[in-house]
């Protein structure tokens, strides 16, 4: 029988409270310490096995780096950082100090998403992926809707595509805070080497909450809808197709496959605890976090250039 993993949880916002509440249900761990602004006092503790950082995104590198430099396994909420330069510092520190890093790309642990990922393998050649993330707030002072919502879509698209996009075009609108870069409405278009296109819509001014990923293949389409009662839908058979100038109608058949009902946050935190115990790299590690940040930074540049295609630097 293993001794429980002793954790320090830093961050007491809405999501930090959700993480804390979930950790307290897991027998594999003990939340030994919680902190907000006074987190630096934890650096002198010698009875902490791992750290969870759930502070505002712009503070992630400042909060996480000292613990990584101590060699402690560290969970960092998404986005891992808010600049690629900071993301590279995190990656380098983890490698130098042999500190495993886990990035909170939660949907990759959602059983419904995992079912969709598996179904996408038989959907034929992937043609289009559409990500939708929308809510009525909360507005953040340190990031736009794109930085807050799009990491979810990006992590799933990268996971399903199995390859990295080469370029991005993006647009942002600041409705509630004009003349700022805190866009509350964003669109992003990704170009993959295979010709696959990804489109992401992020909004903080939507009256409806949306968390949806649509995958269009040459044979079938698959949908992951985290806000629906039935979160997985398969449309067997491609929709309308063309032959020259002729449009050939086709009505796909909708199916609703079963999937596990386990909570995604529970599954994610279990995976983090497994990483702490085994020291094996997780499927959402620091390099995965860096890739998402690299795309977001390129998208931010595209917005500043009026939607011009920007190559993604890594």
LUMKOLLUM-575470 format. One record per residue (C-alpha): x, y, z; residue in one letter. Coordinates in steps of 0.2 Angstrom, whole numbers, padded with zeros to 4 digits, always signed. Layout:
# residues N
XYZA;...
END
This chain:
# residues 314
+0000+0000+0000X;+0007+0017-0005X;+0008+0031+0007X;-0004+0046+0001X;+0004+0059-0010X;+0006+0075+0000X;+0000+0090-0011X;+0001+0109-0010X;-0013+0117-0020X;-0010+0136-0025X;-0025+0146-0031X;-0042+0148-0023X;-0052+0154-0038X;-0067+0145-0045X;-0057+0132-0054X;-0045+0130-0039X;-0059+0127-0028X;-0065+0113-0040X;-0048+0105-0040X;-0047+0106-0021X;-0064+0098-0019X;-0060+0084-0031X;-0043+0080-0023X;-0051+0078-0006X;-0061+0064-0013X;-0046+0054-0019X;-0038+0042-0006X;-0022+0042-0016X;-0017+0060-0009X;-0018+0072+0005X;-0020+0091+0002X;-0007+0096+0015X;-0006+0114+0011X;-0017+0127+0002X;-0011+0145-0003X;-0015+0160-0013X;-0003+0175-0013X;+0008+0168+0001X;+0013+0153-0009X;+0032+0157-0007X;+0031+0151+0011X;+0028+0133+0004X;+0046+0133-0003X;+0053+0130+0014X;+0042+0114+0017X;+0051+0098+0015X;+0035+0087+0016X;+0027+0091+0000X;+0027+0078-0014X;+0019+0088-0028X;+0012+0105-0032X;-0004+0110-0041X;-0004+0128-0048X;-0022+0135-0052X;-0018+0153-0052X;-0022+0166-0066X;-0014+0161-0082X;-0002+0176-0082X;+0006+0171-0065X;+0009+0153-0070X;+0027+0154-0073X;+0031+0165-0058X;+0022+0153-0047X;+0027+0136-0054X;+0045+0139-0058X;+0052+0139-0040X;+0044+0123-0036X;+0050+0115-0053X;+0067+0121-0048X;+0065+0111-0032X;+0062+0096-0043X;+0044+0094-0037X;+0031+0087-0049X;+0020+0101-0054X;+0002+0103-0061X;-0001+0119-0071X;-0018+0124-0077X;-0020+0129-0095X;-0014+0139-0103X;+0003+0133-0096X;+0010+0151-0099X;+0005+0166-0109X;+0020+0168-0119X;+0031+0156-0129X;+0047+0162-0120X;+0039+0158-0103X;+0034+0141-0109X;+0051+0137-0115X;+0058+0142-0097X;+0046+0130-0090X;+0051+0116-0102X;+0069+0119-0098X;+0067+0120-0080X;+0058+0104-0079X;+0071+0095-0089X;+0086+0102-0079X;+0078+0098-0062X;+0070+0082-0067X;+0053+0089-0062X;+0038+0080-0071X;+0026+0093-0077X;+0007+0090-0080X;-0003+0103-0090X;-0022+0105-0086X;-0029+0100-0103X;-0044+0092-0095X;-0054+0087-0110X;-0041+0074-0115X;-0046+0065-0100X;-0065+0066-0103X;-0072+0049-0107X;-0084+0056-0119X;-0070+0065-0129X;-0059+0049-0128X;-0074+0039-0136X;-0075+0053-0150X;-0056+0052-0153X;-0058+0033-0156X;-0073+0035-0167X;-0063+0048-0177X;-0051+0035-0182X;-0064+0026-0193X;-0072+0043-0200X;-0061+0042-0216X;-0049+0056-0220X;-0051+0071-0208X;-0056+0086-0218X;-0062+0099-0205X;-0062+0101-0186X;-0073+0115-0178X;-0071+0120-0160X;-0083+0130-0150X;-0080+0137-0133X;-0092+0150-0127X;-0100+0157-0111X;-0106+0173-0103X;-0090+0178-0094X;-0081+0177-0083X;-0070+0191-0090X;-0052+0190-0086X;-0040+0205-0084X;-0025+0195-0090X;-0031+0186-0106X;-0044+0186-0120X;-0057+0174-0123X;-0045+0165-0135X;-0032+0162-0122X;-0045+0156-0110X;-0056+0145-0121X;-0045+0140-0136X;-0032+0129-0126X;-0046+0116-0124X;-0050+0116-0143X;-0031+0116-0147X;-0027+0102-0136X;-0041+0091-0143X;-0037+0095-0161X;-0018+0092-0159X;-0022+0075-0151X;-0034+0070-0165X;-0024+0076-0179X;-0008+0068-0173X;+0002+0082-0181X;+0006+0101-0179X;-0002+0115-0189X;+0010+0125-0199X;+0000+0142-0199X;-0014+0151-0191X;-0026+0166-0195X;-0035+0174-0181X;-0047+0188-0178X;-0053+0196-0162X;-0066+0209-0157X;-0067+0219-0140X;-0085+0222-0137X;-0085+0225-0119X;-0068+0233-0117X;-0065+0243-0133X;-0047+0248-0138X;-0040+0234-0128X;-0033+0217-0133X;-0044+0208-0121X;-0055+0202-0135X;-0071+0194-0129X;-0074+0186-0146X;-0062+0177-0157X;-0060+0166-0172X;-0045+0156-0177X;-0041+0145-0192X;-0027+0132-0192X;-0019+0124-0207X;-0012+0107-0205X;+0001+0099-0217X;-0012+0086-0223X;-0024+0099-0229X;-0035+0097-0213X;-0042+0113-0207X;-0046+0118-0189X;-0058+0132-0185X;-0060+0138-0167X;-0073+0150-0160X;-0070+0157-0143X;-0082+0169-0134X;-0085+0177-0117X;-0101+0186-0122X;-0112+0172-0127X;-0129+0169-0118X;-0127+0151-0120X;-0112+0140-0114X;-0104+0130-0127X;-0090+0117-0127X;-0091+0107-0143X;-0079+0099-0156X;-0086+0093-0173X;-0075+0082-0183X;-0079+0080-0202X;-0072+0065-0211X;-0073+0059-0228X;-0085+0045-0222X;-0093+0050-0206X;-0094+0065-0194X;-0091+0064-0175X;-0097+0077-0162X;-0091+0079-0144X;-0103+0091-0135X;-0098+0093-0117X;-0113+0104-0113X;-0126+0091-0120X;-0135+0077-0111X;-0129+0065-0125X;-0111+0070-0127X;-0106+0059-0141X;-0114+0059-0158X;-0109+0050-0174X;-0116+0054-0191X;-0114+0039-0202X;-0112+0044-0220X;-0105+0060-0227X;-0117+0075-0230X;-0120+0082-0247X;-0106+0080-0259X;-0102+0086-0276X;-0098+0078-0293X;-0092+0092-0304X;-0106+0105-0303X;-0119+0092-0297X;-0123+0092-0279X;-0127+0075-0272X;-0139+0075-0257X;-0136+0063-0243X;-0144+0063-0225X;-0132+0054-0213X;-0139+0043-0199X;-0136+0049-0182X;-0130+0037-0168X;-0127+0040-0150X;-0113+0028-0144X;-0111+0024-0125X;-0096+0031-0115X;-0090+0030-0097X;-0098+0043-0085X;-0083+0046-0075X;-0080+0065-0071X;-0066+0072-0082X;-0058+0082-0068X;-0057+0066-0057X;-0049+0057-0072X;-0037+0071-0075X;-0031+0072-0057X;-0029+0053-0055X;-0018+0054-0071X;-0008+0068-0062X;-0006+0058-0046X;+0000+0043-0057X;+0013+0054-0065X;+0019+0059-0047X;+0020+0041-0042X;+0028+0034-0057X;+0038+0049-0064X;+0032+0044-0081X;+0028+0058-0094X;+0009+0061-0095X;+0000+0064-0111X;-0002+0082-0107X;+0016+0087-0103X;+0026+0103-0104X;+0030+0101-0122X;+0011+0099-0126X;+0008+0115-0116X;+0022+0124-0126X;+0014+0119-0142X;-0003+0126-0137X;+0005+0142-0131X;+0015+0143-0148X;-0001+0143-0158X;-0010+0155-0147X;+0005+0167-0148X;+0005+0166-0167X;-0014+0169-0167X;-0011+0184-0157X;+0001+0191-0170X;-0011+0187-0184X;-0025+0197-0175X;-0013+0212-0174X;-0010+0210-0193X;-0028+0210-0197X;-0030+0191-0199X;-0014+0188-0210X;-0008+0170-0210X;+0006+0168-0197X;+0018+0154-0197X;+0019+0145-0180X;+0037+0146-0172X;+0042+0134-0159X;
END
